[in-house]
Amino acid sequence: MESFAGKIAVVTGGGTGMGRELVVQLAAAGAHVSMCDLSEDRMSETAALAAAAAPASDVRISTHVCDVSDEAAMLVFRDEVLAAHDSEHVNLLFNNAGLSGGGSIVTDSRESWDRCFEVCFNGVRWGTLAFLDALIASDEGHIVNTSSVNGFWASIGPDRPHTAYSAAKFAVKGFTEALVTDMRVNAPHVGVSVVMPGHIGTSIVQNSMNYGARELTDDERELMTVADQMFHDNAPMSADDAATVILDGVLAGQWRILVGEDAVALDAAVRADPEAAYEGSMHEILFAELTAAREQLVEQLFD
Ligand SMILES: NC(=O)c1ccc[n+]([C@@H]2O[C@H](COP(=O)([O-])OP(=O)(O)OC[C@H]3O[C@@H](n4cnc5c(N)ncnc54)[C@H](O)[C@@H]3O)[C@@H](O)[C@H]2O)c1
């Protein structure tokens, strides 16, 4: 694909973070964009930003409340998108929505584990299935599935279980890699990319708390709000820059898109010494800034 101008793009999780920035940058490049999310208010903000960034007033932006883990809801979303653009096809599908949860299969609830897996993996699967015919009906299509560095390295540190998210992100990576051949054989005009971001400054911690499997207690909520701020403020890359890397990767036809120097370094380190992947040192590549900030905070609190 040489340009996004005039293309019809679909972005899941367009309310905040990388999804919002993808919507805005696609609109700025002249694409018509439909997004879904759980929050109508945040999508309205994204839509206003996208409309302001668009080069012309006939760029269409539409918002749709939809839970990506619900296959029936995704089919309704698909029908609404085709109606909004009066079209039988879409060109681009960004299966971006995700949240964390279900850290431990031993101590966390079954609901928390399932919620994370169903949003992060089934959301990608239902999105692909819902829009497949419309992508194949296009002259030129592209499926972009967001995995993570946790799609090739199942850890966020030696003392913090991260099982549901890692399992889901490995599944997204495997599914998407398999789609590369499936599309080459059955729909060669539809490209495929798997996105593997490192640590990006978004509100994923807060959103995971809001849209997870259960209400948190006040104490848990307070703790998570601090964690969210630190995760956002100490990331080495912004959501805006991450979206640019993703869109550049799609235009370059890359099937694997690593986002951030930390992701590139971690990919190289895990490949160079897979046996050492879970021995403790690798998480410093990913969370160097965050670890330093956390240590500073602990010092301030307990000095
Ligand atoms: N931020 C990071 O460091 C990081 C790293 C690697 C991968 N990722 C992945 O990148 C993607 C985007 O995350 P982000 O960091 O921009 O987070 P974010 O929380 O800012 O954005 C995710 C969006 O998805 C929406 N969403 C959540 N569950 C949904 C559901 N069931 N249905 C519809 N929408 C839903 C949220 O409301 C939110 O607007 C996710 O798949 C995430 O797992 C993020």
Ligand as a Chemical Component Dictionary entry (heavy atoms), coordinates in Angstrom:
data_LIG
# 
_chem_comp.id                   LIG 
_chem_comp.type                 NON-POLYMER 
_chem_comp.pdbx_formal_charge   0 
_chem_comp.three_letter_code    LIG 
# 
loop_
_chem_comp_atom.comp_id 
_chem_comp_atom.atom_id 
_chem_comp_atom.alt_atom_id 
_chem_comp_atom.type_symbol 
_chem_comp_atom.charge 
_chem_comp_atom.model_Cartn_x 
_chem_comp_atom.model_Cartn_y 
_chem_comp_atom.model_Cartn_z 
_chem_comp_atom.pdbx_ordinal 
LIG N1  N1  N 0  1.100   0.555  26.260 1  
LIG C1  C1  C 0  1.995   -0.410 26.125 2  
LIG O1  O1  O 0  3.097   -0.345 26.713 3  
LIG C2  C2  C 0  1.709   -1.606 25.265 4  
LIG C3  C3  C 0  2.764   -2.485 24.996 5  
LIG C4  C4  C 0  2.537   -3.588 24.180 6  
LIG C5  C5  C 0  1.295   -3.805 23.631 7  
LIG N2  N2  N 1  0.274   -2.934 23.907 8  
LIG C6  C6  C 0  -1.018  -3.208 23.274 9  
LIG O2  O2  O 0  -1.373  -2.100 22.473 10 
LIG C7  C7  C 0  -2.789  -2.041 22.318 11 
LIG C8  C8  C 0  -3.276  -0.634 22.635 12 
LIG O3  O3  O 0  -3.048  -0.403 24.009 13 
LIG P1  P1  P 0  -2.732  1.030  24.634 14 
LIG O4  O4  O 0  -1.464  0.897  25.367 15 
LIG O5  O5  O -1 -2.902  2.096  23.618 16 
LIG O6  O6  O 0  -3.863  1.090  25.751 17 
LIG P2  P2  P 0  -5.125  2.041  25.994 18 
LIG O7  O7  O 0  -5.780  1.472  27.198 19 
LIG O8  O8  O 0  -4.740  3.472  26.014 20 
LIG O9  O9  O 0  -6.021  1.791  24.688 21 
LIG C9  C9  C 0  -6.774  0.639  24.527 22 
LIG C10 C10 C 0  -8.180  1.050  24.113 23 
LIG O10 O10 O 0  -8.933  -0.160 23.932 24 
LIG C11 C11 C 0  -10.195 0.010  24.554 25 
LIG N3  N3  N 0  -10.718 -1.291 24.928 26 
LIG C12 C12 C 0  -10.333 -2.072 25.973 27 
LIG N4  N4  N 0  -11.072 -3.186 26.016 28 
LIG C13 C13 C 0  -11.940 -3.105 24.967 29 
LIG C14 C14 C 0  -12.964 -3.950 24.493 30 
LIG N5  N5  N 0  -13.258 -5.109 25.115 31 
LIG N6  N6  N 0  -13.660 -3.579 23.402 32 
LIG C15 C15 C 0  -13.391 -2.400 22.775 33 
LIG N7  N7  N 0  -12.436 -1.558 23.201 34 
LIG C16 C16 C 0  -11.726 -1.904 24.280 35 
LIG C17 C17 C 0  -9.939  0.911  25.749 36 
LIG O11 O11 O 0  -11.132 1.567  26.168 37 
LIG C18 C18 C 0  -8.899  1.873  25.190 38 
LIG O12 O12 O 0  -9.495  2.998  24.597 39 
LIG C19 C19 C 0  -3.343  -3.130 23.245 40 
LIG O13 O13 O 0  -3.625  -4.298 22.503 41 
LIG C20 C20 C 0  -2.198  -3.387 24.206 42 
LIG O14 O14 O 0  -2.256  -4.681 24.770 43 
LIG C21 C21 C 0  0.450   -1.848 24.700 44 
# 
loop_
_chem_comp_bond.comp_id 
_chem_comp_bond.atom_id_1 
_chem_comp_bond.atom_id_2 
_chem_comp_bond.value_order 
_chem_comp_bond.pdbx_ordinal 
LIG N1  C1  SING 1  
LIG C1  O1  DOUB 2  
LIG C1  C2  SING 3  
LIG C2  C3  SING 4  
LIG C2  C21 DOUB 5  
LIG C3  C4  DOUB 6  
LIG C4  C5  SING 7  
LIG C5  N2  DOUB 8  
LIG N2  C6  SING 9  
LIG N2  C21 SING 10 
LIG C6  O2  SING 11 
LIG C6  C20 SING 12 
LIG O2  C7  SING 13 
LIG C7  C8  SING 14 
LIG C7  C19 SING 15 
LIG C8  O3  SING 16 
LIG O3  P1  SING 17 
LIG P1  O4  DOUB 18 
LIG P1  O5  SING 19 
LIG P1  O6  SING 20 
LIG O6  P2  SING 21 
LIG P2  O7  DOUB 22 
LIG P2  O8  SING 23 
LIG P2  O9  SING 24 
LIG O9  C9  SING 25 
LIG C9  C10 SING 26 
LIG C10 O10 SING 27 
LIG C10 C18 SING 28 
LIG O10 C11 SING 29 
LIG C11 N3  SING 30 
LIG C11 C17 SING 31 
LIG N3  C12 SING 32 
LIG N3  C16 SING 33 
LIG C12 N4  DOUB 34 
LIG N4  C13 SING 35 
LIG C13 C14 SING 36 
LIG C13 C16 DOUB 37 
LIG C14 N5  SING 38 
LIG C14 N6  DOUB 39 
LIG N6  C15 SING 40 
LIG C15 N7  DOUB 41 
LIG N7  C16 SING 42 
LIG C17 O11 SING 43 
LIG C17 C18 SING 44 
LIG C18 O12 SING 45 
LIG C19 O13 SING 46 
LIG C19 C20 SING 47 
LIG C20 O14 SING 48 
# 
